Structure formats: C-alpha cells, structure tokens
Amino acid sequence: MAKLNFGGVEETVITREEFPLEKALDVLKDETIAVIGYGVQGPGQSLNLRDNGFNVIVGQRAGATYEKAVADGWVPGETLFSIEEACQKASIIMCLLSDAAVMSVWPTIKNYLTPGKALYFSHGFAITWNDRTGVVPPADVDVIMVAPKGSGTSLRTMFLEGRGLNSSYAIYQDVTGKAMDRTLALGIGIGSGYMFETTFIREATSDLTGERGSLMGAIQGLLLAQYEVLRENGHTPSEAFNETVEELTQSLMPLFAKNGMDWMYANCSTTAQRGALDWMGPFHDAIKPVVQKLYDSVKSGNEAQISIDSNSKPDYRVGLEAELKALRESEMWQAGAVVRQLRPENN
C-alpha cells in the first residue's frame, strides 16, 4: 500500500504496482463473477473484467439493455443469463442496478446469497439507507464495494486507452476472511487506476453531495445564473455562452485538471488573475452554507427518501423526460448546441 501526502494529510492508496492484474486473476481464479444490470456501470465493468481474463457472466432481464449486452458480445445461455440464473451460478454477485431497480430486484438476488458468496456494489446507497431500501444482506456473505469515480462509459474508455479511472473501495461485511482480497482484485479487474479506502456511508454521502453539488446541480445553477445576468445586460447568446461555458470546458478545465488551479491562475492574464483571487472568497462564502445544507440533507437520509419516492412513481419517466426537455430547450443549451457545431473538429 502506498502512502500519499495530501497537503499534510496522509492517506493510504492501492496502486496497480502493489496489486497487479496477475495477482487479481490468481485471487479470483476459482470465482464466477455475475454482473447484474447492464445500464450505467454494468457494461464498462463487465467488459473490462472480460478483457482482463476473469470468469464473468451477465444477468439481465429481456429488453433494450439485454439486446445491448448481446451486441457487446455476451452470448445467451453461455455468458448472458436471466438475473436468477446468473445469481445462482455466481460466487460473486455484482449488483450494478440503479438504486430504484436494486429495491425491486433485491428479493430475487437475496434468494441466491448462499453462505460464503460475495455481494458487490459500486454505490453505498442501498446499504447505507437500508432502513428505507430494504436491502439487508444475510450475515453469512461478504458485502463489498468498489466505486469508480466516474461513469461506466469513462471507465471503459480509459481502460481501452490504457489508463485507469480512480475508485474508492469499502468492506461492509467480511465473513470469509478474504473480502479485502476479493475487493481489491475486482477493483483492479474493472480497470481502476488507484483505489482509496472509504466506507459505505462515506461513499454514499459524498457521492450524493457531489452530484447535487459541484459535479452537476451546482454547476448548472452557477452557469445559468451567469448566463442570465449577461443576457439581461445586453450580451448575445453566443457571447454569453462562450464566456460562461465554452471557455470553461474547452480551455480552462483541461488546464486546471492537468496542473492545478494555482498553475492556471499563474498562467492567465493579470486582469483575470486579480479578479479571480478577489472574487473566489465571496463566491465561497455565499455557496458554502448551501453545500452544508445539502450535505445535512444527504446525511439525514432526506435526499435518499426523495429519490426513492420520486423513482417509485409510475409516471416517473414521463416527468423526468419533461424536465430534461425543458433543460435541453433552454436558451443557454440551445446556444450550446449551435456553438458546439462551430468547433473546429466539427468543420
């Protein structure tokens, strides 16, 4: 295990050098891994495991995602089965269904969790709030997690490029004494870059906070606020979008992703530099109370309950599509569609 220093805080991480693929394959050489669900994380994790040489099968109900699995080379009756049959065959059940789907399929999965098997998640939601989800594993199975810090698409893309997407890992139950080895082997198998330790509750609370905050919710709110102010003060859609979104995503994000925010500040104009340093404080002070309120709502289980209640509605998909349509057809993102077509790679 490698010791890394994060600004004075020491943390232990697992790298591929310390837990190479050869070791992972040896740890799981007698295991059959069933990936249940072929939606967001299922394709990336299962295909990476398959390409890395693990004994992996997929369990999926009939429908569009089943057909996607067939198109990806999973063979019905050989490596592609019903959820029930896949769970029966597996010694490790990787539950990669959506949070809502986990709740509905859980009684089926639980029937096949015989002693000594491992139950794997890539999100702590179902276990952390199991008083709400009903997902209470038997006491005689390992319960483990590897959570890639990105989408299943990114996991697969980076794997094919020879890179790795960082992941967190956690052990909830270790009844066999080999839960840690199983977890780390699976983390390497799915294509993780390095892995850092967490708990189910820490992963769930940080993940829900992140996606509602800087990763998705807050960023849309911030971008829209700036776009609206520019438009209300006479700036054109093209100018407002370029100054709000395009420059951020196409120019600046790659720079601070690669070198850090301090490097980006040091390599911009003195006018931008001074303004950024002066205004980051007021933005921080205004936003931090909102983030704290968000975190408290997540930690209390309120956000989980909102999600459960929303996803359980029979017309959920209809309402979701209407909300996404409104977002897509907003002026800011209509401007974005036009600007993207003008990028050099599209001409």
LUMMINU-786518 format. One record per residue (C-alpha): residue number from 1; residue in one letter; x, y, z. Coordinates in nm, 2 decimals, always signed. Last residue first. Layout:
N
<seq = NUM	type = a	x = X	y = Y	z = Z>;
...
END
This chain:
347
<seq = 347	type = n	x = -1.60	y = +2.16	z = -3.95>;
<seq = 346	type = n	x = -1.69	y = +1.96	z = -3.64>;
<seq = 345	type = e	x = -1.34	y = +1.94	z = -3.51>;
<seq = 344	type = p	x = -1.30	y = +2.32	z = -3.54>;
<seq = 343	type = r	x = -1.59	y = +2.39	z = -3.30>;
<seq = 342	type = l	x = -1.88	y = +2.56	z = -3.47>;
<seq = 341	type = q	x = -2.13	y = +2.27	z = -3.41>;
<seq = 340	type = r	x = -2.06	y = +2.31	z = -3.04>;
<seq = 339	type = v	x = -2.16	y = +2.67	z = -3.05>;
<seq = 338	type = v	x = -2.50	y = +2.59	z = -3.20>;
<seq = 337	type = a	x = -2.58	y = +2.32	z = -2.94>;
<seq = 336	type = g	x = -2.45	y = +2.55	z = -2.67>;
<seq = 335	type = a	x = -2.69	y = +2.83	z = -2.77>;
<seq = 334	type = q	x = -2.97	y = +2.57	z = -2.74>;
<seq = 333	type = w	x = -2.82	y = +2.49	z = -2.40>;
<seq = 332	type = m	x = -2.84	y = +2.85	z = -2.28>;
<seq = 331	type = e	x = -3.18	y = +2.92	z = -2.44>;
<seq = 330	type = s	x = -3.35	y = +2.63	z = -2.26>;
<seq = 329	type = e	x = -3.46	y = +2.35	z = -2.49>;
<seq = 328	type = r	x = -3.24	y = +2.09	z = -2.33>;
<seq = 327	type = l	x = -3.33	y = +2.19	z = -1.98>;
<seq = 326	type = a	x = -3.70	y = +2.19	z = -2.06>;
<seq = 325	type = k	x = -3.67	y = +1.85	z = -2.23>;
<seq = 324	type = l	x = -3.48	y = +1.71	z = -1.93>;
<seq = 323	type = e	x = -3.77	y = +1.82	z = -1.70>;
<seq = 322	type = a	x = -4.03	y = +1.67	z = -1.94>;
<seq = 321	type = e	x = -3.83	y = +1.35	z = -1.98>;
<seq = 320	type = l	x = -3.81	y = +1.31	z = -1.60>;
<seq = 319	type = g	x = -4.19	y = +1.36	z = -1.56>;
<seq = 318	type = v	x = -4.26	y = +1.09	z = -1.81>;
<seq = 317	type = r	x = -4.01	y = +0.86	z = -1.66>;
<seq = 316	type = y	x = -4.15	y = +0.90	z = -1.31>;
<seq = 315	type = d	x = -4.51	y = +0.83	z = -1.42>;
<seq = 314	type = p	x = -4.55	y = +0.52	z = -1.21>;
<seq = 313	type = k	x = -4.39	y = +0.69	z = -0.91>;
<seq = 312	type = s	x = -4.12	y = +0.48	z = -0.73>;
<seq = 311	type = n	x = -3.83	y = +0.69	z = -0.87>;
<seq = 310	type = s	x = -3.96	y = +1.00	z = -0.70>;
<seq = 309	type = d	x = -4.02	y = +0.84	z = -0.36>;
<seq = 308	type = i	x = -3.68	y = +0.67	z = -0.36>;
<seq = 307	type = s	x = -3.50	y = +0.98	z = -0.47>;
<seq = 306	type = i	x = -3.67	y = +1.20	z = -0.21>;
<seq = 305	type = q	x = -3.60	y = +0.93	z = +0.05>;
<seq = 304	type = a	x = -3.23	y = +0.93	z = -0.04>;
<seq = 303	type = e	x = -3.22	y = +1.31	z = -0.02>;
<seq = 302	type = n	x = -3.38	y = +1.30	z = +0.33>;
<seq = 301	type = g	x = -3.14	y = +1.04	z = +0.45>;
<seq = 300	type = s	x = -3.01	y = +1.26	z = +0.73>;
<seq = 299	type = k	x = -2.66	y = +1.27	z = +0.57>;
<seq = 298	type = v	x = -2.80	y = +1.39	z = +0.24>;
<seq = 297	type = s	x = -3.00	y = +1.67	z = +0.38>;
<seq = 296	type = d	x = -2.71	y = +1.77	z = +0.60>;
<seq = 295	type = y	x = -2.48	y = +1.77	z = +0.30>;
<seq = 294	type = l	x = -2.72	y = +1.99	z = +0.10>;
<seq = 293	type = k	x = -2.74	y = +2.24	z = +0.39>;
<seq = 292	type = q	x = -2.36	y = +2.24	z = +0.41>;
<seq = 291	type = v	x = -2.34	y = +2.30	z = +0.04>;
<seq = 290	type = v	x = -2.58	y = +2.59	z = +0.06>;
<seq = 289	type = p	x = -2.39	y = +2.74	z = +0.35>;
<seq = 288	type = k	x = -2.06	y = +2.71	z = +0.15>;
<seq = 287	type = i	x = -2.20	y = +2.89	z = -0.16>;
<seq = 286	type = a	x = -2.21	y = +3.25	z = -0.04>;
<seq = 285	type = d	x = -1.88	y = +3.24	z = +0.15>;
<seq = 284	type = h	x = -1.71	y = +3.06	z = -0.14>;
<seq = 283	type = f	x = -1.84	y = +3.30	z = -0.40>;
<seq = 282	type = p	x = -1.73	y = +3.60	z = -0.19>;
<seq = 281	type = g	x = -1.38	y = +3.45	z = -0.14>;
<seq = 280	type = m	x = -1.33	y = +3.35	z = -0.51>;
<seq = 279	type = w	x = -1.39	y = +3.71	z = -0.61>;
<seq = 278	type = d	x = -1.06	y = +3.87	z = -0.53>;
<seq = 277	type = l	x = -0.84	y = +3.59	z = -0.65>;
<seq = 276	type = a	x = -1.03	y = +3.55	z = -0.97>;
<seq = 275	type = g	x = -1.03	y = +3.92	z = -1.04>;
<seq = 274	type = r	x = -0.66	y = +3.96	z = -0.99>;
<seq = 273	type = q	x = -0.57	y = +3.67	z = -1.21>;
<seq = 272	type = a	x = -0.82	y = +3.76	z = -1.48>;
<seq = 271	type = t	x = -0.66	y = +4.11	z = -1.50>;
<seq = 270	type = t	x = -0.31	y = +3.97	z = -1.47>;
<seq = 269	type = s	x = -0.38	y = +3.75	z = -1.77>;
<seq = 268	type = c	x = -0.37	y = +3.37	z = -1.72>;
<seq = 267	type = n	x = -0.08	y = +3.14	z = -1.64>;
<seq = 266	type = a	x = -0.04	y = +3.19	z = -1.27>;
<seq = 265	type = y	x = -0.41	y = +3.14	z = -1.21>;
<seq = 264	type = m	x = -0.40	y = +2.82	z = -1.41>;
<seq = 263	type = w	x = -0.10	y = +2.69	z = -1.22>;
<seq = 262	type = d	x = -0.27	y = +2.77	z = -0.89>;
<seq = 261	type = m	x = -0.58	y = +2.58	z = -1.01>;
<seq = 260	type = g	x = -0.40	y = +2.26	z = -1.06>;
<seq = 259	type = n	x = -0.18	y = +2.12	z = -1.35>;
<seq = 258	type = k	x = -0.38	y = +1.87	z = -1.56>;
<seq = 257	type = a	x = -0.73	y = +1.93	z = -1.44>;
<seq = 256	type = f	x = -0.65	y = +2.30	z = -1.40>;
<seq = 255	type = l	x = -0.56	y = +2.32	z = -1.77>;
<seq = 254	type = p	x = -0.82	y = +2.09	z = -1.91>;
<seq = 253	type = m	x = -1.09	y = +2.29	z = -1.73>;
<seq = 252	type = l	x = -0.97	y = +2.62	z = -1.86>;
<seq = 251	type = s	x = -0.99	y = +2.59	z = -2.24>;
<seq = 250	type = q	x = -1.28	y = +2.37	z = -2.36>;
<seq = 249	type = t	x = -1.50	y = +2.34	z = -2.06>;
<seq = 248	type = l	x = -1.46	y = +2.69	z = -1.91>;
<seq = 247	type = e	x = -1.42	y = +2.88	z = -2.23>;
<seq = 246	type = e	x = -1.73	y = +2.72	z = -2.37>;
<seq = 245	type = v	x = -1.95	y = +2.76	z = -2.06>;
<seq = 244	type = t	x = -1.99	y = +3.11	z = -1.93>;
<seq = 243	type = e	x = -1.79	y = +3.34	z = -2.16>;
<seq = 242	type = n	x = -1.88	y = +3.13	z = -2.47>;
<seq = 241	type = f	x = -2.24	y = +3.10	z = -2.37>;
<seq = 240	type = a	x = -2.29	y = +3.48	z = -2.30>;
<seq = 239	type = e	x = -2.11	y = +3.58	z = -2.62>;
<seq = 238	type = s	x = -2.31	y = +3.34	z = -2.84>;
<seq = 237	type = p	x = -2.64	y = +3.42	z = -2.67>;
<seq = 236	type = t	x = -2.58	y = +3.80	z = -2.72>;
<seq = 235	type = h	x = -2.49	y = +4.03	z = -2.43>;
<seq = 234	type = g	x = -2.75	y = +4.30	z = -2.34>;
<seq = 233	type = n	x = -2.75	y = +4.31	z = -1.97>;
<seq = 232	type = e	x = -3.02	y = +4.05	z = -1.92>;
<seq = 231	type = r	x = -2.81	y = +3.81	z = -2.14>;
<seq = 230	type = l	x = -2.51	y = +3.85	z = -1.92>;
<seq = 229	type = v	x = -2.70	y = +3.81	z = -1.60>;
<seq = 228	type = e	x = -2.88	y = +3.50	z = -1.74>;
<seq = 227	type = y	x = -2.56	y = +3.33	z = -1.85>;
<seq = 226	type = q	x = -2.41	y = +3.39	z = -1.51>;
<seq = 225	type = a	x = -2.71	y = +3.24	z = -1.32>;
<seq = 224	type = l	x = -2.73	y = +2.95	z = -1.57>;
<seq = 223	type = l	x = -2.37	y = +2.86	z = -1.52>;
<seq = 222	type = l	x = -2.40	y = +2.87	z = -1.14>;
<seq = 221	type = g	x = -2.71	y = +2.66	z = -1.13>;
<seq = 220	type = q	x = -2.58	y = +2.41	z = -1.38>;
<seq = 219	type = i	x = -2.26	y = +2.38	z = -1.18>;
<seq = 218	type = a	x = -2.45	y = +2.34	z = -0.85>;
<seq = 217	type = g	x = -2.66	y = +2.05	z = -0.97>;
<seq = 216	type = m	x = -2.40	y = +1.85	z = -1.17>;
<seq = 215	type = l	x = -2.05	y = +1.79	z = -1.04>;
<seq = 214	type = s	x = -2.02	y = +2.08	z = -0.80>;
<seq = 213	type = g	x = -2.33	y = +2.00	z = -0.59>;
<seq = 212	type = r	x = -2.61	y = +1.75	z = -0.64>;
<seq = 211	type = e	x = -2.37	y = +1.50	z = -0.79>;
<seq = 210	type = g	x = -2.11	y = +1.57	z = -0.53>;
<seq = 209	type = t	x = -2.34	y = +1.56	z = -0.22>;
<seq = 208	type = l	x = -2.49	y = +1.23	z = -0.34>;
<seq = 207	type = d	x = -2.15	y = +1.08	z = -0.39>;
<seq = 206	type = s	x = -2.00	y = +1.22	z = -0.07>;
<seq = 205	type = t	x = -2.30	y = +1.08	z = +0.13>;
<seq = 204	type = a	x = -2.30	y = +0.74	z = -0.03>;
<seq = 203	type = e	x = -1.92	y = +0.69	z = -0.02>;
<seq = 202	type = r	x = -1.90	y = +0.79	z = +0.34>;
<seq = 201	type = i	x = -2.18	y = +0.56	z = +0.43>;
<seq = 200	type = f	x = -2.04	y = +0.26	z = +0.25>;
<seq = 199	type = t	x = -1.70	y = +0.32	z = +0.40>;
<seq = 198	type = t	x = -1.38	y = +0.46	z = +0.23>;
<seq = 197	type = e	x = -1.04	y = +0.33	z = +0.12>;
<seq = 196	type = f	x = -0.86	y = +0.47	z = -0.18>;
<seq = 195	type = m	x = -0.80	y = +0.28	z = -0.51>;
<seq = 194	type = y	x = -0.56	y = +0.36	z = -0.79>;
<seq = 193	type = g	x = -0.62	y = +0.34	z = -1.16>;
<seq = 192	type = s	x = -0.92	y = +0.11	z = -1.16>;
<seq = 191	type = g	x = -0.98	y = -0.11	z = -1.46>;
<seq = 190	type = i	x = -1.26	y = -0.35	z = -1.36>;
<seq = 189	type = g	x = -1.01	y = -0.62	z = -1.27>;
<seq = 188	type = i	x = -0.80	y = -0.40	z = -1.04>;
<seq = 187	type = g	x = -1.11	y = -0.31	z = -0.84>;
<seq = 186	type = l	x = -1.22	y = -0.68	z = -0.85>;
<seq = 185	type = a	x = -0.89	y = -0.79	z = -0.71>;
<seq = 184	type = l	x = -0.90	y = -0.52	z = -0.44>;
<seq = 183	type = t	x = -1.25	y = -0.63	z = -0.33>;
<seq = 182	type = r	x = -1.18	y = -1.01	z = -0.34>;
<seq = 181	type = d	x = -0.86	y = -0.96	z = -0.15>;
<seq = 180	type = m	x = -1.04	y = -0.75	z = +0.11>;
<seq = 179	type = a	x = -1.33	y = -0.99	z = +0.15>;
<seq = 178	type = k	x = -1.10	y = -1.29	z = +0.20>;
<seq = 177	type = g	x = -1.17	y = -1.36	z = +0.57>;
<seq = 176	type = t	x = -1.49	y = -1.54	z = +0.47>;
<seq = 175	type = v	x = -1.73	y = -1.34	z = +0.69>;
<seq = 174	type = d	x = -1.61	y = -0.99	z = +0.59>;
<seq = 173	type = q	x = -1.91	y = -0.75	z = +0.59>;
<seq = 172	type = y	x = -1.92	y = -0.38	z = +0.49>;
<seq = 171	type = i	x = -1.58	y = -0.36	z = +0.32>;
<seq = 170	type = a	x = -1.50	y = -0.05	z = +0.12>;
<seq = 169	type = y	x = -1.34	y = +0.07	z = -0.20>;
<seq = 168	type = s	x = -1.29	y = +0.40	z = -0.38>;
<seq = 167	type = s	x = -1.20	y = +0.42	z = -0.74>;
<seq = 166	type = n	x = -0.97	y = +0.60	z = -0.98>;
<seq = 165	type = l	x = -1.03	y = +0.56	z = -1.35>;
<seq = 164	type = g	x = -0.74	y = +0.38	z = -1.52>;
<seq = 163	type = r	x = -0.54	y = +0.43	z = -1.84>;
<seq = 162	type = g	x = -0.46	y = +0.20	z = -2.13>;
<seq = 161	type = e	x = -0.68	y = +0.39	z = -2.38>;
<seq = 160	type = l	x = -0.93	y = +0.10	z = -2.38>;
<seq = 159	type = f	x = -0.94	y = +0.12	z = -2.00>;
<seq = 158	type = m	x = -1.00	y = +0.50	z = -2.02>;
<seq = 157	type = t	x = -1.30	y = +0.44	z = -2.25>;
<seq = 156	type = r	x = -1.44	y = +0.17	z = -2.04>;
<seq = 155	type = l	x = -1.43	y = +0.35	z = -1.71>;
<seq = 154	type = s	x = -1.55	y = +0.67	z = -1.88>;
<seq = 153	type = t	x = -1.85	y = +0.49	z = -2.01>;
<seq = 152	type = g	x = -1.92	y = +0.34	z = -1.67>;
<seq = 151	type = s	x = -1.93	y = +0.69	z = -1.54>;
<seq = 150	type = g	x = -1.68	y = +0.84	z = -1.30>;
<seq = 149	type = k	x = -1.51	y = +0.79	z = -0.96>;
<seq = 148	type = p	x = -1.53	y = +0.41	z = -0.98>;
<seq = 147	type = a	x = -1.70	y = +0.27	z = -0.67>;
<seq = 146	type = v	x = -1.56	y = -0.07	z = -0.55>;
<seq = 145	type = m	x = -1.78	y = -0.22	z = -0.28>;
<seq = 144	type = i	x = -1.80	y = -0.52	z = -0.05>;
<seq = 143	type = v	x = -2.05	y = -0.74	z = +0.14>;
<seq = 142	type = d	x = -1.91	y = -1.08	z = +0.22>;
<seq = 141	type = v	x = -2.19	y = -1.33	z = +0.30>;
<seq = 140	type = d	x = -2.30	y = -1.51	z = +0.62>;
<seq = 139	type = a	x = -2.50	y = -1.22	z = +0.79>;
<seq = 138	type = p	x = -2.76	y = -1.21	z = +0.51>;
<seq = 137	type = p	x = -2.78	y = -0.87	z = +0.33>;
<seq = 136	type = v	x = -3.03	y = -0.61	z = +0.43>;
<seq = 135	type = v	x = -3.15	y = -0.42	z = +0.13>;
<seq = 134	type = g	x = -3.49	y = -0.29	z = +0.25>;
<seq = 133	type = t	x = -3.44	y = +0.04	z = +0.07>;
<seq = 132	type = r	x = -3.55	y = +0.27	z = +0.35>;
<seq = 131	type = d	x = -3.40	y = +0.10	z = +0.65>;
<seq = 130	type = n	x = -3.13	y = +0.00	z = +0.40>;
<seq = 129	type = w	x = -3.01	y = +0.37	z = +0.38>;
<seq = 128	type = t	x = -2.64	y = +0.30	z = +0.39>;
<seq = 127	type = i	x = -2.68	y = -0.04	z = +0.22>;
<seq = 126	type = a	x = -2.88	y = +0.07	z = -0.09>;
<seq = 125	type = f	x = -2.69	y = +0.40	z = -0.13>;
<seq = 124	type = g	x = -2.33	y = +0.28	z = -0.09>;
<seq = 123	type = h	x = -2.25	y = +0.27	z = -0.47>;
<seq = 122	type = s	x = -2.05	y = +0.03	z = -0.68>;
<seq = 121	type = f	x = -2.19	y = -0.28	z = -0.51>;
<seq = 120	type = y	x = -2.07	y = -0.63	z = -0.45>;
<seq = 119	type = l	x = -2.23	y = -0.92	z = -0.27>;
<seq = 118	type = a	x = -1.98	y = -1.20	z = -0.20>;
<seq = 117	type = k	x = -2.07	y = -1.57	z = -0.16>;
<seq = 116	type = g	x = -1.96	y = -1.76	z = +0.15>;
<seq = 115	type = p	x = -2.31	y = -1.87	z = +0.27>;
<seq = 114	type = t	x = -2.58	y = -1.86	z = +0.00>;
<seq = 113	type = l	x = -2.69	y = -1.53	z = -0.15>;
<seq = 112	type = y	x = -2.92	y = -1.67	z = -0.42>;
<seq = 111	type = n	x = -3.26	y = -1.58	z = -0.26>;
<seq = 110	type = k	x = -3.12	y = -1.23	z = -0.18>;
<seq = 109	type = i	x = -3.09	y = -1.15	z = -0.55>;
<seq = 108	type = t	x = -3.46	y = -1.22	z = -0.61>;
<seq = 107	type = p	x = -3.58	y = -1.02	z = -0.31>;
<seq = 106	type = w	x = -3.34	y = -0.73	z = -0.42>;
<seq = 105	type = v	x = -3.49	y = -0.69	z = -0.77>;
<seq = 104	type = s	x = -3.73	y = -0.41	z = -0.68>;
<seq = 103	type = m	x = -3.50	y = -0.23	z = -0.44>;
<seq = 102	type = v	x = -3.20	y = -0.26	z = -0.67>;
<seq = 101	type = a	x = -3.40	y = -0.12	z = -0.95>;
<seq = 100	type = a	x = -3.45	y = +0.21	z = -0.77>;
<seq = 99	type = d	x = -3.08	y = +0.24	z = -0.69>;
<seq = 98	type = s	x = -2.99	y = +0.16	z = -1.05>;
<seq = 97	type = l	x = -2.86	y = -0.19	z = -1.10>;
<seq = 96	type = l	x = -2.49	y = -0.28	z = -1.07>;
<seq = 95	type = c	x = -2.52	y = -0.56	z = -0.81>;
<seq = 94	type = m	x = -2.20	y = -0.76	z = -0.86>;
<seq = 93	type = i	x = -2.28	y = -1.11	z = -0.74>;
<seq = 92	type = i	x = -1.96	y = -1.30	z = -0.65>;
<seq = 91	type = s	x = -1.99	y = -1.68	z = -0.63>;
<seq = 90	type = a	x = -2.21	y = -1.68	z = -0.93>;
<seq = 89	type = k	x = -2.41	y = -1.96	z = -1.10>;
<seq = 88	type = q	x = -2.73	y = -1.89	z = -0.90>;
<seq = 87	type = c	x = -2.71	y = -1.52	z = -0.94>;
<seq = 86	type = a	x = -2.67	y = -1.56	z = -1.32>;
<seq = 85	type = e	x = -2.97	y = -1.79	z = -1.33>;
<seq = 84	type = e	x = -3.20	y = -1.56	z = -1.14>;
<seq = 83	type = i	x = -3.09	y = -1.24	z = -1.33>;
<seq = 82	type = s	x = -3.15	y = -1.42	z = -1.66>;
<seq = 81	type = f	x = -2.84	y = -1.52	z = -1.84>;
<seq = 80	type = l	x = -2.56	y = -1.40	z = -2.07>;
<seq = 79	type = t	x = -2.22	y = -1.57	z = -2.07>;
<seq = 78	type = e	x = -2.32	y = -1.91	z = -2.22>;
<seq = 77	type = g	x = -2.70	y = -1.93	z = -2.24>;
<seq = 76	type = p	x = -2.72	y = -1.60	z = -2.43>;
<seq = 75	type = v	x = -2.38	y = -1.49	z = -2.55>;
<seq = 74	type = w	x = -2.23	y = -1.16	z = -2.44>;
<seq = 73	type = g	x = -2.06	y = -1.00	z = -2.73>;
<seq = 72	type = d	x = -2.14	y = -0.63	z = -2.69>;
<seq = 71	type = a	x = -2.44	y = -0.66	z = -2.92>;
<seq = 70	type = v	x = -2.58	y = -0.93	z = -2.69>;
<seq = 69	type = a	x = -2.54	y = -0.69	z = -2.39>;
<seq = 68	type = k	x = -2.72	y = -0.41	z = -2.59>;
<seq = 67	type = e	x = -3.00	y = -0.66	z = -2.66>;
<seq = 66	type = y	x = -3.04	y = -0.72	z = -2.29>;
<seq = 65	type = t	x = -3.03	y = -0.34	z = -2.23>;
<seq = 64	type = a	x = -3.32	y = -0.30	z = -2.47>;
<seq = 63	type = g	x = -3.54	y = -0.57	z = -2.32>;
<seq = 62	type = a	x = -3.52	y = -0.91	z = -2.15>;
<seq = 61	type = r	x = -3.39	y = -0.91	z = -1.79>;
<seq = 60	type = q	x = -3.01	y = -0.90	z = -1.73>;
<seq = 59	type = g	x = -2.75	y = -1.13	z = -1.56>;
<seq = 58	type = v	x = -2.40	y = -1.10	z = -1.71>;
<seq = 57	type = i	x = -2.12	y = -1.35	z = -1.68>;
<seq = 56	type = v	x = -1.75	y = -1.32	z = -1.58>;
<seq = 55	type = n	x = -1.46	y = -1.56	z = -1.54>;
<seq = 54	type = f	x = -1.18	y = -1.30	z = -1.54>;
<seq = 53	type = g	x = -0.94	y = -1.26	z = -1.83>;
<seq = 52	type = n	x = -0.87	y = -0.88	z = -1.84>;
<seq = 51	type = d	x = -1.10	y = -0.84	z = -2.14>;
<seq = 50	type = r	x = -1.38	y = -1.00	z = -1.95>;
<seq = 49	type = l	x = -1.33	y = -0.78	z = -1.64>;
<seq = 48	type = n	x = -1.32	y = -0.47	z = -1.86>;
<seq = 47	type = l	x = -1.63	y = -0.58	z = -2.04>;
<seq = 46	type = s	x = -1.82	y = -0.64	z = -1.72>;
<seq = 45	type = q	x = -1.72	y = -0.31	z = -1.55>;
<seq = 44	type = g	x = -1.79	y = -0.09	z = -1.85>;
<seq = 43	type = p	x = -2.11	y = -0.26	z = -1.95>;
<seq = 42	type = g	x = -2.26	y = -0.28	z = -1.60>;
<seq = 41	type = q	x = -2.19	y = +0.08	z = -1.48>;
<seq = 40	type = v	x = -2.47	y = +0.27	z = -1.64>;
<seq = 39	type = g	x = -2.72	y = +0.01	z = -1.76>;
<seq = 38	type = y	x = -2.64	y = -0.36	z = -1.79>;
<seq = 37	type = g	x = -2.76	y = -0.50	z = -1.46>;
<seq = 36	type = i	x = -2.63	y = -0.79	z = -1.25>;
<seq = 35	type = v	x = -2.27	y = -0.86	z = -1.32>;
<seq = 34	type = a	x = -2.20	y = -1.22	z = -1.22>;
<seq = 33	type = i	x = -1.85	y = -1.32	z = -1.12>;
<seq = 32	type = t	x = -1.76	y = -1.69	z = -1.11>;
<seq = 31	type = e	x = -1.47	y = -1.74	z = -0.87>;
<seq = 30	type = d	x = -1.19	y = -2.01	z = -0.88>;
<seq = 29	type = k	x = -0.93	y = -1.78	z = -1.03>;
<seq = 28	type = l	x = -1.04	y = -1.48	z = -0.83>;
<seq = 27	type = v	x = -0.72	y = -1.43	z = -0.62>;
<seq = 26	type = d	x = -0.50	y = -1.55	z = -0.90>;
<seq = 25	type = l	x = -0.65	y = -1.31	z = -1.15>;
<seq = 24	type = a	x = -0.60	y = -1.02	z = -0.90>;
<seq = 23	type = k	x = -0.24	y = -1.12	z = -0.85>;
<seq = 22	type = e	x = -0.17	y = -1.12	z = -1.22>;
<seq = 21	type = l	x = -0.35	y = -0.78	z = -1.25>;
<seq = 20	type = p	x = -0.10	y = -0.62	z = -1.02>;
<seq = 19	type = f	x = -0.18	y = -0.53	z = -0.66>;
<seq = 18	type = e	x = +0.11	y = -0.32	z = -0.54>;
<seq = 17	type = e	x = +0.20	y = -0.19	z = -0.89>;
<seq = 16	type = r	x = -0.16	y = -0.14	z = -0.98>;
<seq = 15	type = t	x = -0.20	y = +0.10	z = -0.69>;
<seq = 14	type = i	x = -0.37	y = +0.08	z = -0.35>;
<seq = 13	type = v	x = -0.40	y = +0.40	z = -0.15>;
<seq = 12	type = t	x = -0.31	y = +0.50	z = +0.21>;
<seq = 11	type = e	x = -0.37	y = +0.86	z = +0.31>;
<seq = 10	type = e	x = -0.16	y = +1.12	z = +0.49>;
<seq = 9	type = v	x = -0.30	y = +1.47	z = +0.54>;
<seq = 8	type = g	x = -0.03	y = +1.74	z = +0.52>;
<seq = 7	type = g	x = -0.14	y = +1.88	z = +0.18>;
<seq = 6	type = f	x = -0.24	y = +1.53	z = +0.06>;
<seq = 5	type = n	x = +0.05	y = +1.31	z = +0.14>;
<seq = 4	type = l	x = +0.04	y = +0.96	z = -0.02>;
<seq = 3	type = k	x = +0.13	y = +0.64	z = +0.15>;
<seq = 2	type = a	x = +0.13	y = +0.34	z = -0.10>;
<seq = 1	type = m	x = +0.00	y = +0.00	z = +0.00>;
END
